[in-house]
C-alpha cells in the first residue's frame, strides 16, 4: 500500500510552486505532495545552462503574484530566476512538500476507487502513490530530448554540435567561429552573450522573427516605486505589464499592416549600416502570430554593431566537415554549430494516463477550458500563455482547479469528468495560439481545442479571470460518485 494524498502536484518549477501555494492557502485541509523528476527544484531554470539565459517575459508578471518580483530589472538572468523560485518555495515552506528524484512513470485512474494510482520512480526505486486529484505542473516540453529537425550532413561535421537545452559546462567557444541555427528567443540571447569571446558568431535563419528592444529598467516603474508606497506601486506596475502586452496583441490583430510598418522603422533604426533590413528582419507572418523576441536594451542589435556577429537568411543545402553550405551558394565556416531549433512539446511529463485500463490518445481528445482533458477525471493540466507571461496562465489554472475541487465537495461528488455533448459536435483547432514550428511538429501527439463552449482555446488572462471567478463551470462537466 502506497502513500495516499488528496492532491498530487507533478513538477516543481514555477507552475508547481504556484499550484502548491494556491492549494495550501485555499484548501488548507487537504494533504498534498509535489513530485519533481529532477534532483532540484526550478524546472526550466534548473535545466538550461547556456550563456546569457534569461527570461523573455517581464518578471513582474512572470513572477509569483503572491511574492512580487522586487528587482529593478524586468528581464532577469536564469540564475536570478532560479534563486527567486527556490527562495519563494522556502519562504512559504513549500520546499518541505517537494520530493526530488520522483519521476511519474504513469498515472492510472480507477473509477472503482475514485482515485489515481501513480507509478513513481523514486530515487531509483519504483513505488506507488495514490491521489484523489492530480495537478500536472510539469510544463509543456520534453526535458530529456529536444526538437532536432533533420539537417543534412550534420553528422559529417568535424567540429562541435550542441543544442542549447544540453549546453556543456566546459564548452570553450573562445576565438571560435560559431554558427547558431535558429531565429527565436534562444538564438537572440546567445548571439550577444557569446560574441565578445567568440571569434565570430553567425545567426543562420531560414525565416526571420520580430525583435523588440525593451528596457531592462523602465523609467516609469522607478518613478512609481519612488513616490508611492510599495503595496500600491507593485500593483500598478503589475497591471501595467498585464495590460500592455494584451493591448499590443490586439493592435496587431486590428492593424497588422500599420504594426508591421512601425516595426520595420523601429528595427531599421537599431541596425548597423552594413546590415540591411530585408530579408533578415522581414518575417513572413504578422506580428503577434508567433512569440516576439525581446532584446533587453537592444543587446542583440548592439552585438551586430560590433561586427563580431552577423545574420544570414538562407536555406541549408548541407553541413560539411568544416561548415555550412547554403542554397545561395555561400558557405559559412564553423568550429561550433548550435542547433537552436526549438523545444520538443511533451505534456503530462511524458507519463501514460490510462483511465480504467483504457489508454488515452492525446490527439484524439479535446481540452475543457484549456485545463482538463476530455474523458479524464480529476486531473488538470497547468499550461501558461504563449503570447504573454507563462505564469499568469498557470496561476489562473491553479485557481480553476481549486474551484473545481470545492465544487465537487459542495455537490458531494468524488469525481468530475469533461464530456463532449454528442448532440453538439466539435471542430478541432490547435491547442496553442501560435504558429511556431515546434507547435506544428507536435500536432500528432497533443490534444486539441474545439470551436464552441468550454472546449474553445483560451483567449487571455482577463477572460480566464472572469471565467474562473464568476463563470459557470458546469457546462459539459459530469459530476459523479
C-alpha positions, 0 to 999 in steps of 0.5 A: 500500500502506497502513500495516499494524498488528496492532491498530487502536484507533478513538477516543481518549477514555477507552475508547481510552486504556484499550484502548491501555494494556491492549494495550501492557502485555499484548501488548507485541509487537504494533504498534498505532495509535489513530485519533481523528476529532477534532483532540484527544484526550478524546472526550466531554470534548473535545466538550461545552462547556456550563456546569457539565459534569461527570461523573455517575459517581464518578471513582474508578471512572470513572477509569483503574484503572491511574492512580487518580483522586487528587482529593478530589472524586468528581464532577469538572468536564469540564475536570478530566476532560479534563486527567486523560485527556490527562495519563494518555495522556502519562504512559504515552506513549500520546499518541505512538500517537494520530493526530488528524484520522483519521476511519474512513470504513469498515472492510472485512474480507477473509477472503482476507487475514485482515485489515481494510482501513480507509478513513481520512480523514486530515487531509483526505486519504483513505488506507488502513490495514490491521489484523489486529484492530480495537478500536472505542473510539469510544463509543456516540453520534453526535458530529456530530448529536444526538437532536432529537425533533420539537417543534412550532413550534420553528422559529417561535421568535424567540429562541435554540435550542441543544442542549447537545452544540453549546453556543456559546462566546459564548452570553450567557444573562445576565438571560435567561429560559431554558427547558431541555427535558429531565429527565436528567443534562444538564438537572440540571447546567445548571439550577444552573450557569446560574441565578445569571446567568440571569434565570430558568431553567425545567426543562420535563419531560414525565416526571420522573427520580430525583435523588440528592444525593451528596457531592462529598467523602465523609467516609469516603474522607478518613478512609481516605486519612488513616490508611492508606497510599495503595496500600491506601486507593485500593483500598478506596475503589475497591471501595467505589464498585464495590460500592455502586452494584451493591448499590443496583441490586439493592435496587431490583430486590428492593424497588422499592416500599420504594426508591421510598418512601425516595426520595420522603422523601429528595427531599421533604426537599431541596425548597423549600416552594413546590415540591411533590413530585408530579408533578415528582419522581414518575417513572413507572418504578422506580428503577434502570430508567433512569440516576439523576441525581446532584446533587453536594451537592444543587446542583440542589435548592439552585438551586430554593431560590433561586427563580431556577429552577423545574420544570414537568411538562407536555406541549408543545402548541407553541413560539411566537415568544416561548415555550412553550405547554403542554397545561395551558394555561400558557405559559412565556416564553423568550429561550433554549430548550435542547433537552436531549433526549438523545444520538443512539446511533451505534456503530462511529463511524458507519463501514460494516463490510462483511465480504467485500463483504457489508454488515452490518445492525446490527439484524439481528445479535446481540452475543457477550458484549456485545463482538463482533458476530455474523458479524464477525471480529476486531473488538470493540466497547468499550461501558461500563455504563449503570447504573454507571461507563462505564469499568469496562465498557470496561476489562473489554472491553479485557481480553476482547479481549486474551484473545481475541487470545492465544487465537487465537495459542495455537490458531494461528488468524488469525481468530475469528468469533461464530456463532449455533448454528442448532440453538439459536435466539435471542430478541432483547432490547435491547442496553442495560439501560435504558429511556431514550428515546434507547435506544428511538429507536435500536432500528432501527439497533443490534444486539441481545442474545439470551436464552441463552449468550454472546449474553445482555446483560451483567449487571455488572462482577463477572460480566464479571470472572469471565467474562473471567478464568476463563470459557470463551470458546469457546462459539459462537466459530469459530476459523479460518485 
